[in-house]
Amino acid sequence: MSDEDLIQVENVSKKFCCSLKRSMLFGIENITRDLLHLPDRSDKLRKEEFWAEDEVSFEVKRGECLGIIGRNGAGKSTLLKMLNGIFMPDKGKITIKGKVGALIEVAAGLHPMLTG
């Protein structure tokens, strides 16, 4: 990361599970693996999992602005949440120099007056 790079995202991926019950079981499994120092299997999809983000890479240099556009369900909010530290990526690395702030409102897309 050079002095001019403020945000560097390298091969970032994030997965989610369609089933809440199964997602909770996977969470317990992940915590157990961490406690027992077993190898991490975050690069593999388990039953009912899907990649919300897969191998995303970009840089934002000093003086640049970043806009994220895409269809509903494309992963825009997921990416912003990873940049803000709300979600941790399952694969890849995010390096941020300084402070980053993003306006994230989960319900904004559901209200016709607040949608962009």
N, C-alpha and C positions, 0 to 999 in steps of 0.2 A: 504494500500500500504506500503510494507516494505521498508527499506533503500536500499535494493538490487534491487528493482523493478524500472526500468527506464520508461517503458511504460506499462500501464495497460488498457486494453480494456474490458469493461464489458457489455455484451448483447447489442451490438451496432447494430442498424438497420437504413437503409437509403432507402427512397422510391423516385421514380421519376414518372413522368407522360409522356405518349406517345405523347400527343398532346400539342404543344406549347401554343396554345390559352387557352386550359383548364388549363394548368400549371400556366399561368399568372392569371387566375381567382382564382385558388386555393391560389396563393400567396397573392392576395388582401384579400381573405377570412381569411387567417392566420393572416395577419397584423391587420385586423379589430378585430378578436378575441382577439389578444394580447392587443390592445388599450382599448377594452371594458372589459378586464380581465375575459373573458369567458373561460370555461375549454378547455384545449388543446385536440385535437382529432388526434394527430399524430400517434397513434397506430392503427388507422383504415385506410384501403385503400378506396379511392374514385374511381369513374368511370375512367377508363383508367390508373390507377396507378399500379405500381408493386414494389416489394421489390428488390432493387439492392443488398443490404446486409440485412441479417436477423439473428439476435441473434448471432453475432460474438463476441467471447471472447478469449483473450490470454494475456500473460505477456511476457515482454522482460526484463531479469535481466542484471545487470552490467556484461560486458564481453561477452554477447551473441550477435549474429547477427540474423537478420530476413530476410528471403527470401519469397516472395509471388509468387506462380506459379499457373497457371490455364488456362483454355481455354479462347478464346476471349469472352468477355461479362460476365465473371465470377465475376467481381467486384473488380479486383485488383487495378485499377486506382482510383476507388471510395474510397476504403479503404485508399490508400495513401493520397488522398486529404483530407479525414477526419482526418488523423493523422497530417497533416500539417495545419489544420484549414481553408482550402479552402471551404470545405463543413462542415456543422454541422450535427451530427446524429439526426434523428427523434426520436430515442429511445436509451437508454443506456448512458454510460459514458466513456469518454476517459480521462485518467490522464497521463500526461507526465512530468517527472522530467528532467530538462535540455533542450537542444535544439535538435530538430529532423529535418532532411532534407531528402527529397526524390526527385529523378529526375523524373519529370513527364512531358511528352511531348505527348499531345493528338494525334498529327499527326504521331508520330514515328511508329506506327503499320501499317500505310498506305503506307510507303515507303519501298520497298524490301531491300534496303541497310541498313536501320536502325532498322529493326525488330530483336528481340532476338530469 
